[in-house]
Amino acid sequence: MEQFMPNDPVMLLSYVNTRLRDQYASLREFCLSEGVAQEELCEKLSGIDYAYDEAVNQFI
């Protein structure tokens, strides 16, 4: 089953942070499992002033 990835950056932020919290130990694991380019994801979320914090495993 194909996963839904929101296109809107704010919705994407919520989706990714929820998945990181509930299912994945790292951003790398999330990206590999979901088939997402980590660099592109980080770039898109940096556009709304969010960056990945490895210590908390969330975009903050």
N, CA, C and O of each residue as an XYZ file, in Angstrom:
240
protein
N       0.845     -1.186      0.000
C       0.000      0.000      0.000
C       0.889      1.248      0.000
O       1.821      1.341      0.799
N       0.618      2.169     -0.856
C       1.389      3.401     -0.965
C       1.015      4.356      0.162
O      -0.162      4.553      0.464
N       2.044      4.949      0.782
C       1.825      5.888      1.875
C       1.493      7.278      1.326
O       2.014      7.697      0.293
N       0.641      7.957      2.021
C       0.288      9.341      1.685
C       1.313     10.276      2.306
O       1.518     10.266      3.520
N       1.951     11.081      1.474
C       2.893     12.087      1.956
C       2.330     13.456      1.593
O       2.229     13.788      0.412
N       1.966     14.247      2.585
C       1.410     15.565      2.291
C       2.384     16.437      1.504
O       3.597     16.357      1.698
N       1.855     17.253      0.636
C       2.676     18.176     -0.145
C       2.859     19.509      0.578
O       3.908     20.141      0.461
N       1.857     19.928      1.310
C       1.941     21.174      2.079
C       3.005     21.023      3.172
O       2.961     20.057      3.934
N       3.953     21.952      3.264
C       5.049     21.813      4.236
C       4.603     21.693      5.693
O       5.211     20.938      6.452
N       3.580     22.401      6.098
C       3.113     22.328      7.492
C       2.478     20.975      7.773
O       2.699     20.388      8.832
N       1.703     20.489      6.839
C       1.100     19.154      6.994
C       2.187     18.078      6.956
O       2.125     17.097      7.697
N       3.174     18.268      6.093
C       4.291     17.340      5.993
C       5.057     17.285      7.314
O       5.428     16.205      7.774
N       5.288     18.429      7.913
C       5.968     18.498      9.209
C       5.228     17.657     10.246
O       5.841     16.854     10.950
N       3.943     17.837     10.338
C       3.139     17.089     11.299
C       3.202     15.590     11.016
O       3.362     14.783     11.932
N       3.074     15.229      9.752
C       3.110     13.826      9.348
C       4.453     13.192      9.717
O       4.496     12.128     10.335
N       5.550     13.856      9.334
C       6.880     13.301      9.569
C       7.170     13.199     11.058
O       7.651     12.163     11.518
N       6.889     14.245     11.818
C       7.162     14.198     13.251
C       6.342     13.123     13.955
O       6.835     12.483     14.884
N       5.120     12.921     13.533
C       4.296     11.869     14.122
C       4.885     10.500     13.822
O       4.984      9.653     14.710
N       5.275     10.282     12.571
C       5.872      8.997     12.188
C       7.195      8.769     12.918
O       7.479      7.653     13.354
N       8.005      9.821     13.052
C       9.261      9.688     13.785
C       8.998      9.324     15.242
O       9.682      8.473     15.810
N       8.030      9.957     15.827
C       7.696      9.693     17.233
C       7.162      8.281     17.427
O       7.546      7.592     18.371
N       6.272      7.850     16.529
C       5.560      6.595     16.733
C       6.225      5.362     16.132
O       6.003      4.249     16.611
N       7.043      5.542     15.083
C       7.499      4.350     14.361
C       8.985      4.266     14.054
O       9.487      3.166     13.826
N       9.698      5.359     14.039
C      11.076      5.326     13.547
C      12.053      5.891     14.564
O      11.773      6.888     15.229
N      13.206      5.240     14.674
C      14.238      5.660     15.622
C      15.115      6.776     15.073
O      15.859      7.407     15.825
N      15.035      7.027     13.765
C      15.869      8.068     13.170
C      15.252      8.560     11.867
O      14.398      7.899     11.276
N      15.698      9.725     11.435
C      15.249     10.272     10.156
C      15.722      9.377      9.017
O      14.985      9.161      8.055
N      16.923      8.863      9.112
C      17.453      7.972      8.081
C      16.547      6.750      7.911
O      16.210      6.370      6.789
N      16.160      6.144      9.023
C      15.276      4.973      8.989
C      13.931      5.332      8.343
O      13.412      4.575      7.522
N      13.377      6.478      8.715
C      12.120      6.934      8.125
C      12.252      7.070      6.614
O      11.422      6.559      5.863
N      13.292      7.756      6.176
C      13.469      8.021      4.749
C      13.674      6.736      3.953
O      13.111      6.580      2.869
N      14.470      5.827      4.481
C      14.691      4.555      3.795
C      13.399      3.757      3.689
O      13.095      3.203      2.632
N      12.651      3.697      4.762
C      11.407      2.934      4.780
C      10.329      3.549      3.898
O       9.583      2.835      3.227
N      10.250      4.875      3.902
C       9.203      5.579      3.154
C       9.606      5.889      1.712
O       8.775      6.344      0.925
N      10.873      5.649      1.356
C      11.335      5.939      0.004
C      11.424      7.424     -0.287
O      11.111      7.876     -1.389
N      11.859      8.180      0.721
C      11.948      9.630      0.626
C      13.415     10.044      0.620
O      14.214      9.489      1.374
N      13.780     11.007     -0.219
C      15.141     11.538     -0.216
C      15.301     12.461      0.997
O      14.614     13.476      1.111
N      16.210     12.095      1.893
C      16.390     12.852      3.129
C      16.746     14.304      2.865
O      16.236     15.198      3.541
N      17.610     14.551      1.897
C      18.025     15.920      1.593
C      16.844     16.774      1.131
O      16.709     17.931      1.529
N      15.999     16.197      0.294
C      14.832     16.930     -0.206
C      13.841     17.223      0.916
O      13.279     18.316      0.986
N      13.632     16.249      1.784
C      12.726     16.432      2.911
C      13.240     17.541      3.832
O      12.483     18.425      4.232
N      14.518     17.487      4.161
C      15.108     18.519      5.033
C      15.030     19.891      4.381
O      14.760     20.886      5.053
N      15.264     19.948      3.082
C      15.198     21.223      2.363
C      13.780     21.790      2.371
O      13.582     22.988      2.579
N      12.810     20.930      2.146
C      11.411     21.393      2.125
C      11.006     21.933      3.497
O      10.353     22.973      3.586
N      11.388     21.235      4.561
C      11.010     21.681      5.897
C      11.851     22.866      6.372
O      11.411     23.629      7.232
N      13.030     23.024      5.832
C      13.814     24.215      6.176
C      13.164     25.467      5.601
O      13.399     26.573      6.089
N      12.350     25.296      4.565
C      11.619     26.411      3.981
C      10.593     27.019      4.929
O      10.154     28.152      4.730
N      10.213     26.266      5.959
C       9.312     26.805      6.986
C      10.057     26.889      8.331
O       9.451     26.870      9.403
N      11.388     26.982      8.233
C      12.265     27.196      9.392
C      12.289     26.038     10.391
O      12.338     26.262     11.600
N      12.256     24.812      9.892
C      12.396     23.634     10.738
C      13.614     22.848     10.297
O      13.899     22.727      9.106
N      14.330     22.314     11.279
C      15.503     21.488     11.017
C      15.416     20.241     11.886
O      14.852     20.265     12.980
N      15.979     19.163     11.386
C      15.956     17.910     12.132
C      16.929     17.972     13.299
O      18.085     18.363     13.136
N      16.455     17.582     14.478
C      17.283     17.500     15.676
C      17.388     16.023     16.050
O      16.426     15.411     16.515
N      18.571     15.475     15.836
C      18.796     14.044     16.079
C      18.579     13.665     17.549
O      18.125     12.560     17.845
N      18.900     14.568     18.454
C      18.788     14.293     19.890
C      17.353     13.988     20.322
O      17.125     13.181     21.223
N      16.391     14.643     19.668
C      14.989     14.429     20.012
C      14.231     13.690     18.910
O      13.049     13.381     19.060
N      14.926     13.407     17.794
C      14.328     12.692     16.661
C      13.053     13.383     16.171
O      12.023     12.746     15.949
N      13.154     14.689     16.013
C      12.022     15.493     15.531
C      12.549     16.685     14.748
O      13.702     17.088     14.907
N      11.696     17.243     13.903
C      11.988     18.522     13.271
C      11.517     19.598     14.236
O      10.362     19.610     14.659
N      12.424     20.498     14.574
C      12.066     21.571     15.511
C      12.497     22.909     14.956
O      12.285     23.940     15.596
